[in-house]
Amino acid sequence: MIQRLCDQSKAHVVEQDSGPGPATTCISLFLIAALLISGCAAGVQEGTDQEIRGILSISGAWALYPMVIRWAEEFNRVYPEVEFDISAGGAGKGMADVLAGAVDIGMVSRDVHPSEIEQGAFWVVVTKDAVVATMNADNPMLAILQTHGVSRNSLNKVWLGEVMTWGELAGEATASEEIHVYTRSDACGAAETWAAFLGDLRQEDLQGVAVYGDPGLAEAVVQDRLGIGYNNLNFAYDAESGLPLPGLAILPIDVDADGMLDENERFYENRESLMSAIADGRYPSPPARGLFLVTDGQPEGLARLFIQWVLTEGQAYTQETGYIPLSETQSSAELENIE
């Protein structure tokens, strides 16, 4: 699973398929008409048969990468003459690329900074997910930690280097194994979100061995019996089984810090149950968060058409891909924002 995601990180998605089905025809024709009336802005070429065609380049957050790959595949079924060039590399890369004009859309999994807004960053919330703490499935303290959970304050001390052993973390004085802490080397939304959850911190405040990318960090913990890390939801759970990746365990958060996981804090056994906890607020925010598609100024042309589709028809594919869909009210508000 991890290797497959690594191999896809520079995917060039080009799918030729049948035209739009009955369920999408009306909306698709409306969007095409609106786009043509507006003058077919940059990135869209008008064919002799009035088809929408062109290449849409997207880069950025690992958190959004699996979802955007799926959206691109489904969008291509409606518009088979549209090609996608999609790569993951962290939220920082996505933001830098889009503001530099290197891509049409950036995938961003953290708040947009004021300096980026001043440079013209325009963002749209398209779905939600979360960051989770991870540990090795063979860790000797796993059973205790999955019973009692870990408070935010304790996790803060782990990533600041103040809690050094698994015995300290689990409340077992006789366990002296050292905690091997991992963090991200690339500028990313997962690290910023995790740091924000731990306290008034930034990514650069997090201590530990720095590893590139979501798949790399998960693999580092899988390979280290005493490792601890954090991952975006869809890089901690297997896409097919919905269970934590082989060799990986999810470290539960004791949200109310009472030293015990209450019934409403037990939702880590599979991806679906965690998604439900994110949706209804039982899993805290942060590390739950919204995910953004970002353009340089108001989206135009093919980028605008794609984002409109994501906010409408595209929401149907979020849950099955491991993400939380926007409510109708949220989708409508985001659509109005780009009008």
C-alpha positions as CSV (number, residue, x, y, z in Angstrom):
1,M,0.0,0.0,0.0
2,I,2.7,2.5,1.0
3,Q,4.9,1.7,-2.0
4,R,1.9,2.0,-4.3
5,L,1.1,5.5,-3.0
6,C,4.8,6.4,-3.4
7,D,4.8,5.1,-7.0
8,Q,1.7,7.2,-7.8
9,S,3.0,10.4,-6.4
10,K,4.0,11.7,-9.8
11,A,1.0,10.2,-11.6
12,H,-0.1,11.5,-14.9
13,V,-3.8,10.7,-15.1
14,V,-5.2,10.4,-18.6
15,E,-8.3,8.2,-18.9
16,Q,-10.4,7.8,-22.0
17,D,-13.9,6.6,-21.3
18,S,-17.5,7.1,-22.3
19,G,-19.3,10.5,-22.1
20,P,-21.4,11.7,-19.2
21,G,-24.2,9.5,-18.0
22,P,-27.8,10.7,-17.4
23,A,-27.1,11.8,-13.8
24,T,-24.4,14.2,-14.8
25,T,-25.5,15.5,-18.2
26,C,-27.6,18.5,-17.0
27,I,-25.0,19.9,-14.6
28,S,-22.1,19.2,-17.0
29,L,-23.9,21.0,-19.9
30,F,-24.7,23.9,-17.6
31,L,-21.1,24.3,-16.5
32,I,-19.8,24.0,-20.1
33,A,-22.2,26.7,-21.2
34,A,-21.2,29.0,-18.4
35,L,-17.5,28.4,-19.2
36,L,-18.0,29.1,-22.9
37,I,-20.0,32.2,-22.3
38,S,-17.3,33.6,-20.0
39,G,-14.8,33.4,-22.8
40,C,-13.0,30.1,-22.1
41,A,-10.3,31.4,-19.9
42,A,-6.7,30.1,-20.0
43,G,-6.2,26.4,-19.8
44,V,-9.3,25.4,-21.9
45,Q,-9.3,24.7,-25.6
46,E,-12.5,24.6,-27.6
47,G,-12.7,21.8,-30.0
48,T,-14.7,21.8,-33.2
49,D,-17.3,19.6,-31.4
50,Q,-17.6,22.1,-28.5
51,E,-15.9,19.6,-26.1
52,I,-13.9,20.8,-23.1
53,R,-10.3,19.8,-23.5
54,G,-6.9,20.8,-22.0
55,I,-4.3,19.8,-19.4
56,L,-4.8,20.6,-15.7
57,S,-1.7,20.5,-13.5
58,I,-2.1,20.0,-9.7
59,S,0.5,19.5,-6.9
60,G,0.8,19.6,-3.2
61,A,-0.5,18.0,0.0
62,W,-0.2,14.3,0.5
63,A,-3.4,14.5,2.5
64,L,-5.5,15.4,-0.6
65,Y,-3.5,13.4,-3.1
66,P,-5.6,10.1,-3.0
67,M,-8.9,12.2,-3.2
68,V,-7.7,14.3,-6.1
69,I,-6.6,11.3,-8.0
70,R,-10.1,9.8,-7.6
71,W,-11.7,13.1,-8.6
72,A,-9.6,13.3,-11.7
73,E,-10.5,9.8,-12.8
74,E,-14.3,10.5,-12.4
75,F,-14.0,14.0,-13.9
76,N,-12.3,12.4,-16.9
77,R,-15.3,10.1,-17.4
78,V,-17.4,13.3,-18.0
79,Y,-14.7,15.2,-19.9
80,P,-12.5,12.5,-21.7
81,E,-10.5,15.2,-23.5
82,V,-9.1,16.6,-20.3
83,E,-5.7,15.4,-19.0
84,F,-4.3,15.7,-15.5
85,D,-0.8,16.0,-14.3
86,I,-0.9,15.4,-10.5
87,S,2.0,15.1,-8.0
88,A,2.3,15.0,-4.2
89,G,5.0,16.8,-2.3
90,G,3.5,18.5,0.7
91,A,1.2,21.5,1.2
92,G,4.2,23.9,1.1
93,K,5.1,22.7,-2.3
94,G,1.5,23.0,-3.6
95,M,1.3,26.5,-2.4
96,A,4.7,27.6,-3.8
97,D,3.9,25.9,-7.1
98,V,0.6,27.6,-7.6
99,L,1.8,31.0,-6.6
100,A,4.7,30.7,-9.0
101,G,2.5,29.7,-11.8
102,A,4.1,26.2,-12.1
103,V,0.7,24.5,-11.6
104,D,-3.0,25.4,-12.1
105,I,-4.1,24.2,-8.6
106,G,-2.3,23.6,-5.3
107,M,-3.5,21.0,-2.8
108,V,-3.2,22.5,0.7
109,S,-3.9,20.8,4.0
110,R,-3.2,23.7,6.5
111,D,-4.5,27.2,7.0
112,V,-3.5,29.7,4.3
113,H,-1.0,32.2,5.7
114,P,-1.6,35.9,5.5
115,S,1.6,36.4,3.4
116,E,0.2,33.9,0.9
117,I,-3.1,35.7,0.7
118,E,-1.2,38.9,-0.1
119,Q,0.5,37.1,-3.0
120,G,-2.9,36.2,-4.4
121,A,-3.7,32.8,-2.9
122,F,-7.4,32.0,-3.3
123,W,-8.7,28.8,-1.5
124,V,-11.8,26.7,-1.5
125,V,-12.6,24.0,1.1
126,V,-13.4,20.8,-0.7
127,T,-13.4,18.0,1.9
128,K,-12.2,17.1,5.5
129,D,-9.9,14.6,7.1
130,A,-7.6,14.4,10.1
131,V,-4.1,13.6,11.3
132,V,-3.6,10.7,13.7
133,A,-0.8,9.6,16.0
134,T,0.8,6.3,15.0
135,M,3.0,3.7,16.6
136,N,4.4,0.3,15.8
137,A,1.9,-2.6,16.2
138,D,4.5,-4.6,18.1
139,N,5.2,-1.9,20.7
140,P,5.3,-3.5,24.2
141,M,3.1,-0.7,25.6
142,L,0.4,-1.0,22.9
143,A,-2.3,-2.7,24.9
144,I,-1.9,-0.3,27.8
145,L,-2.0,2.8,25.6
146,Q,-5.0,1.5,23.7
147,T,-6.8,1.1,27.0
148,H,-5.9,4.5,28.6
149,G,-5.1,6.6,25.5
150,V,-2.7,9.5,25.6
151,S,-3.6,13.1,26.5
152,R,-2.6,16.1,24.3
153,N,-0.3,17.3,27.1
154,S,1.6,14.1,27.1
155,L,1.9,14.0,23.3
156,N,3.1,17.6,23.4
157,K,5.9,16.5,25.7
158,V,6.9,13.6,23.4
159,W,7.4,15.9,20.4
160,L,9.2,18.5,22.5
161,G,11.6,15.8,23.9
162,E,10.3,16.0,27.5
163,V,8.9,12.5,27.7
164,M,11.7,10.1,26.6
165,T,10.5,6.6,27.4
166,W,7.5,4.5,26.6
167,G,7.2,3.7,30.3
168,E,6.7,7.4,31.1
169,L,4.1,7.7,28.4
170,A,2.2,4.6,29.5
171,G,2.6,5.1,33.2
172,E,4.7,2.0,33.6
173,A,7.8,2.9,35.6
174,T,9.6,-0.4,34.9
175,A,9.4,0.1,31.1
176,S,12.6,2.0,30.1
177,E,12.5,1.6,26.2
178,E,13.3,4.9,24.6
179,I,10.6,6.5,22.4
180,H,11.9,7.0,18.8
181,V,10.1,10.1,17.6
182,Y,9.5,10.8,13.9
183,T,8.3,13.9,12.1
184,R,8.1,15.3,8.6
185,S,11.0,16.8,6.7
186,D,8.9,18.4,4.0
187,A,6.8,21.5,4.6
188,C,3.4,20.0,5.0
189,G,-0.1,20.5,6.4
190,A,0.0,17.3,8.5
191,A,3.0,18.6,10.6
192,E,1.4,22.1,10.9
193,T,-1.9,20.6,12.0
194,W,-0.3,18.2,14.4
195,A,1.8,21.0,15.9
196,A,-1.3,23.2,16.2
197,F,-3.1,20.4,18.1
198,L,-0.1,19.9,20.5
199,G,-0.2,23.6,21.5
200,D,1.0,26.9,20.1
201,L,3.6,25.2,17.9
202,R,4.8,25.2,14.3
203,Q,6.2,22.4,12.3
204,E,9.8,23.5,13.0
205,D,9.1,23.1,16.8
206,L,8.5,19.4,16.4
207,Q,11.5,17.2,17.4
208,G,12.4,13.8,16.0
209,V,13.9,12.1,13.0
210,A,12.6,14.0,9.9
211,V,11.2,11.8,7.2
212,Y,9.9,12.9,3.7
213,G,6.2,12.4,2.9
214,D,3.3,10.6,4.4
215,P,4.2,7.2,3.1
216,G,7.8,7.6,4.3
217,L,6.8,8.5,7.8
218,A,4.4,5.6,8.1
219,E,7.0,3.2,6.8
220,A,9.6,4.5,9.3
221,V,7.2,3.7,12.2
222,V,6.3,0.3,10.7
223,Q,10.1,-0.5,10.6
224,D,10.8,0.7,14.2
225,R,9.3,-1.3,17.1
226,L,9.7,1.8,19.4
227,G,8.7,4.4,16.8
228,I,6.0,7.1,17.1
229,G,4.8,9.4,14.4
230,Y,1.7,11.0,12.8
231,N,-0.1,10.5,9.5
232,N,-2.9,11.8,7.5
233,L,-5.9,9.5,7.9
234,N,-5.6,7.9,4.4
235,F,-1.9,7.0,5.0
236,A,-2.5,5.4,8.4
237,Y,-5.4,3.1,7.2
238,D,-5.4,0.7,4.3
239,A,-7.6,1.8,1.5
240,E,-9.0,-1.6,0.8
241,S,-9.5,-3.2,4.2
242,G,-10.2,0.1,6.1
243,L,-7.9,-1.3,8.9
244,P,-4.6,0.3,10.1
245,L,-1.8,-0.4,7.7
246,P,0.0,-3.7,8.5
247,G,2.6,-3.1,11.2
248,L,1.0,0.2,12.2
249,A,-1.3,1.0,15.2
250,I,-3.3,4.1,15.9
251,L,-2.4,5.8,19.2
252,P,-5.8,6.9,20.7
253,I,-6.2,10.4,22.2
254,D,-7.6,10.7,25.7
255,V,-9.5,13.9,24.7
256,D,-10.9,14.7,28.2
257,A,-7.5,13.8,29.8
258,D,-9.2,11.6,32.5
259,G,-6.7,8.8,32.2
260,M,-9.1,6.4,30.5
261,L,-10.6,6.0,27.0
262,D,-14.4,6.5,27.5
263,E,-16.8,4.8,25.1
264,N,-17.2,7.9,23.0
265,E,-13.4,8.1,22.6
266,R,-13.0,4.6,21.1
267,F,-13.3,4.9,17.4
268,Y,-9.9,3.9,15.9
269,E,-10.4,0.3,15.0
270,N,-11.2,1.1,11.4
271,R,-11.2,4.1,9.0
272,E,-15.0,4.2,8.8
273,S,-15.5,4.6,12.6
274,L,-12.8,7.3,12.8
275,M,-14.4,9.2,9.8
276,S,-17.7,9.1,11.8
277,A,-16.0,10.6,14.8
278,I,-14.4,13.3,12.7
279,A,-17.8,14.1,11.1
280,D,-19.7,14.4,14.4
281,G,-16.9,16.2,16.3
282,R,-15.8,13.5,18.7
283,Y,-12.3,13.6,17.2
284,P,-11.0,17.1,18.0
285,S,-10.2,19.8,15.5
286,P,-7.3,20.2,15.1
287,P,-6.1,17.5,14.3
288,A,-9.3,17.2,12.2
289,R,-9.2,19.9,9.5
290,G,-10.6,21.1,6.2
291,L,-8.6,20.5,3.0
292,F,-8.2,23.2,0.3
293,L,-7.7,23.6,-3.4
294,V,-5.8,26.8,-4.0
295,T,-5.5,28.9,-7.2
296,D,-3.6,32.1,-7.9
297,G,-6.5,34.5,-7.8
298,Q,-10.1,33.5,-8.6
299,P,-10.1,30.2,-10.5
300,E,-10.7,30.5,-14.2
301,G,-11.2,28.2,-17.2
302,L,-10.5,24.5,-16.6
303,A,-9.5,25.0,-13.0
304,R,-12.8,26.7,-12.3
305,L,-14.8,24.0,-14.0
306,F,-13.0,21.2,-12.1
307,I,-13.4,22.9,-8.7
308,Q,-17.1,23.5,-9.4
309,W,-17.5,19.8,-10.3
310,V,-15.6,18.8,-7.1
311,L,-18.0,20.9,-5.0
312,T,-21.1,19.3,-6.6
313,E,-20.8,15.9,-8.3
314,G,-17.4,15.2,-6.8
315,Q,-18.7,15.1,-3.2
316,A,-20.3,11.7,-4.0
317,Y,-16.8,10.1,-4.1
318,T,-15.4,11.4,-0.8
319,Q,-16.6,8.9,1.8
320,E,-15.7,5.8,-0.2
321,T,-12.2,7.3,-0.7
322,G,-11.8,7.9,3.0
323,Y,-12.7,11.6,3.3
324,I,-15.6,13.5,4.9
325,P,-17.9,15.3,2.5
326,L,-19.0,18.9,2.9
327,S,-22.5,19.6,3.9
328,E,-24.8,21.0,1.3
329,T,-24.6,24.4,3.1
330,Q,-20.8,24.3,3.0
331,S,-20.7,23.3,-0.6
332,S,-23.1,26.1,-1.6
333,A,-21.1,28.6,0.3
334,E,-17.9,27.6,-1.4
335,L,-19.6,27.7,-4.8
336,E,-20.9,31.2,-4.1
337,N,-17.3,32.1,-3.1
338,I,-16.0,31.4,-6.6
339,E,-18.8,33.0,-8.6
